Amino acid sequence: MLVRMKKYKHLFFDMDMTIAPARLPILPEMFELLSSLSEDIIIVSGQTAEKIAWQTNNLPAFYLGNNGNHAFSPTGKELWKNPNLNNKEREEILAHTDKLKVLLDFIPNEDWSPVEDRGSQITFSPIGNTAPVELKKQFDPDRSKRMTMMKKVPFISETIMMKIGGSTSFDYFPIKGHKGSNVAKLIKLMNWNKDDCVYYGDGLYQGGNDEVVIGVIDTIPVEDHIDTYTKLNAQFNKHT
């Protein structure tokens, strides 16, 4: 049953596979739909704020980059920037990515940036963060490869957590600096009522990088950006 959206004033969204295709620009019809809404739009992504701006065609919205660890208002004002990972944390993460690489039946192409250090987050994509889109779509569409890899080589750290992110990646970020905690931080900063907030994400499953938002505010799982578009149109009585 579809959750009624009439009461919500603040709409939080993951980006890749939620409002835009993975690593690609937002579709014109999604941009038009989101731009037409009077509610606040907040985008919470593992990507940097600069990449959010590029992918959304500078959609007027709150940008919570690096899983919310670097936040900007719709006017471009920096709201906060949480500390970057320290050297010990980076060493822990890279040691783990090395273990994951051993499980692969291929050698990651360094030209496709398998490891991206975004300051307060490190993202590892076995196929490559910048690999051709068609290859990324084929790599792990049902997440089974990554789920299996996580079970074979669990990541254990006192300060960092790892979740499945995007269409091909593993995201490593601070336990105290994840999407859920940063969504709560924005709500407190803006003095919003959490009951007026809802979060859309394709990673609300167990182990997904949106899972940590569950329990913070209401959530709506989506399959991809097309599903999000369909649900928004239905919930706001828009016409396709």
Secondary structure, 3 states (H helix, E strand, C coil): CCCCCCCCCEEEECCECCCECCCCCCCHHHHHHHHHCCCEEEEECCCCHHHHHHHCCCCCCEEEEHHHCEEECCCCCEEEECCCCCHHHHHHHHHHHHHHHHCCCCCCCHHHCCEEECCCCEEECCCCCCCCHHHHHHHCCCCHHHHHHHHHCCCCCCCEEEEEECCCEEEEEECCCCHHHHHHHHHHHHCCCHHHEEEEECCCCCCECCHHHECCEEEEECCCHHHHHHHHHHHCCCCC
